[in-house]
Amino acid sequence: MCFKGFVKRVLPFFLTFAVGLFIASFFVTIAAPTFQFQNRGWKRNHRQYDRQREIEIQRLREENMRLKNQLSDKYLDDADFRELKYSVPPVRIETVPYQGK
């Protein structure tokens, strides 16, 4: 009698569990996980990324300074630019008499 009650309670549990595993196997892998850590180089990759980023930032700073110097040389050393500020005569605006209709 005790064995029959045990089978009535445990057998449905195991059958349900087996069916659940079968259905879950379509969506996820049920195999035991592998503990081979192949991604141990993440620190090296991160350092390499930082190094590349710093090199790019330095290159951009140098290019920015070069362009600023080029722009300042062009406008500060150009004598025509300084004379242009004072060489433009003032504009005279003549009023047109009103011819009302």
C-alpha positions as CSV (number, residue, x, y, z in Angstrom):
1,M,0.0,0.0,0.0
2,C,2.8,2.4,0.8
3,F,4.6,1.6,-2.4
4,K,1.4,2.3,-4.4
5,G,0.9,5.7,-2.8
6,F,4.6,6.6,-3.4
7,V,4.2,5.7,-7.1
8,K,1.0,7.7,-7.4
9,R,2.8,10.8,-6.1
10,V,6.3,10.5,-7.5
11,L,5.6,9.1,-11.0
12,P,3.5,12.0,-12.1
13,F,6.1,14.4,-10.8
14,F,8.9,12.7,-12.8
15,L,6.7,12.4,-15.9
16,T,5.8,16.1,-15.7
17,F,9.5,17.0,-15.1
18,A,10.6,14.9,-18.1
19,V,8.0,16.6,-20.4
20,G,9.0,20.0,-19.2
21,L,12.7,19.3,-19.9
22,F,11.8,18.0,-23.4
23,I,9.8,21.1,-24.2
24,A,12.5,23.4,-22.7
25,S,15.2,21.7,-24.8
26,F,13.7,23.3,-27.9
27,F,14.5,26.8,-26.5
28,V,17.6,26.4,-24.4
29,T,20.5,24.0,-24.1
30,I,20.1,21.5,-21.3
31,A,23.7,20.2,-21.5
32,A,26.1,20.8,-18.6
33,P,27.8,24.1,-18.9
34,T,31.5,24.3,-19.9
35,F,33.8,26.2,-17.5
36,Q,36.5,26.9,-20.0
37,F,37.1,30.6,-19.7
38,Q,38.3,31.6,-23.1
39,N,37.6,35.3,-22.5
40,R,40.5,35.9,-20.2
41,G,42.0,38.4,-22.6
42,W,39.4,41.0,-21.9
43,K,41.8,43.0,-19.8
44,R,44.4,43.1,-22.6
45,N,41.7,44.0,-25.1
46,H,40.4,46.8,-22.9
47,R,43.9,48.2,-22.5
48,Q,44.4,48.0,-26.2
49,Y,41.2,49.9,-26.8
50,D,42.2,52.6,-24.3
51,R,45.6,52.9,-26.0
52,Q,44.0,53.3,-29.4
53,R,41.5,55.9,-28.1
54,E,44.3,57.9,-26.5
55,I,46.3,57.9,-29.7
56,E,43.2,59.1,-31.6
57,I,42.6,61.8,-29.1
58,Q,46.3,63.0,-29.3
59,R,46.1,63.0,-33.1
60,L,42.9,65.1,-33.0
61,R,44.5,67.5,-30.6
62,E,47.5,67.9,-32.8
63,E,45.3,68.5,-35.8
64,N,43.2,71.0,-33.9
65,M,46.3,72.9,-32.9
66,R,47.7,72.8,-36.5
67,L,44.4,74.2,-37.8
68,K,44.2,76.9,-35.2
69,N,47.8,78.0,-35.9
70,Q,47.1,77.9,-39.7
71,L,44.0,80.1,-39.2
72,S,45.7,82.5,-36.9
73,D,48.7,82.8,-39.2
74,K,46.5,83.5,-42.1
75,Y,44.5,86.3,-40.5
76,L,47.0,87.9,-38.1
77,D,49.9,88.1,-40.6
78,D,47.7,89.3,-43.5
79,A,48.2,93.1,-43.7
80,D,45.2,93.5,-46.1
81,F,43.0,92.2,-43.3
82,R,44.1,94.8,-40.9
83,E,43.7,97.6,-43.5
84,L,40.3,96.3,-44.6
85,K,38.8,97.3,-41.3
86,Y,39.6,101.0,-41.8
87,S,39.5,101.2,-45.6
88,V,35.8,100.9,-46.0
89,P,34.2,104.3,-46.4
90,P,31.0,105.1,-44.5
91,V,27.8,104.6,-46.5
92,R,25.7,107.6,-47.2
93,I,22.0,107.0,-47.3
94,E,20.0,109.5,-49.3
95,T,16.3,109.9,-48.5
96,V,13.9,109.8,-51.4
97,P,11.2,112.5,-51.2
98,Y,7.7,111.2,-50.6
99,Q,5.5,111.4,-53.6
100,G,2.2,110.7,-52.0
101,K,-0.7,109.8,-54.2
